[in-house]
């Protein structure tokens, strides 16, 4: 295939892609976004250090330094 035909074919494909407008499923998009938000919130809640975060040892705390 010559360069002219090849370029014409690429132009045709590019034009199809540019003006192709598929039907948008907004309900599926909403479900996907809500699932991502729930995952993000769940990640924020998972705190491995939550149990000991309130107790900060001090120099007078015998349990930590003996």
C-alpha positions in Angstrom: 0.0 0.0 0.0 1.4 3.4 -1.0 1.8 6.3 1.4 -1.2 8.1 0.1 -3.6 5.2 0.5 -2.1 4.5 4.0 -2.6 8.1 5.1 -6.1 8.2 3.7 -7.0 5.0 5.7 -5.5 6.4 8.9 -7.4 9.6 8.4 -10.6 7.7 7.9 -10.0 5.7 11.1 -9.2 8.9 13.0 -12.3 10.6 11.8 -14.4 7.6 12.9 -12.9 7.7 16.3 -13.3 11.5 16.6 -17.0 11.6 15.8 -18.0 8.2 17.3 -20.3 8.8 20.3 -21.4 5.7 22.1 -24.4 5.6 24.3 -23.3 6.5 27.9 -24.6 4.3 30.7 -24.8 6.8 33.5 -26.1 4.3 36.0 -23.1 2.1 35.5 -20.8 5.1 35.8 -22.5 6.1 39.0 -22.2 2.6 40.5 -18.5 2.5 39.6 -17.8 5.9 41.1 -19.7 4.9 44.3 -17.8 1.7 44.6 -14.5 3.6 44.3 -15.6 6.1 47.0 -16.5 3.2 49.3 -13.2 1.6 48.8 -11.4 4.9 49.5 -13.4 5.4 52.7 -12.7 1.8 53.8 -8.9 2.3 53.2 -9.1 5.5 55.4 -10.7 3.5 58.2 -8.2 0.7 58.3 -5.7 2.0 60.8 -3.2 -0.5 61.9 -2.0 1.7 64.8 -5.5 2.7 66.1 -5.1 0.5 69.3 -2.1 2.2 70.6 -2.3 5.7 69.2 -4.0 7.1 72.3 -1.2 5.9 74.6 2.0 7.9 74.1 4.7 6.7 76.4 6.5 9.2 78.6 9.7 9.0 80.5 7.8 8.3 83.7 5.8 5.4 82.2 7.2 2.3 83.9 5.5 -0.2 81.7 7.4 1.0 78.6 10.8 1.6 80.0 11.4 -1.4 82.5 
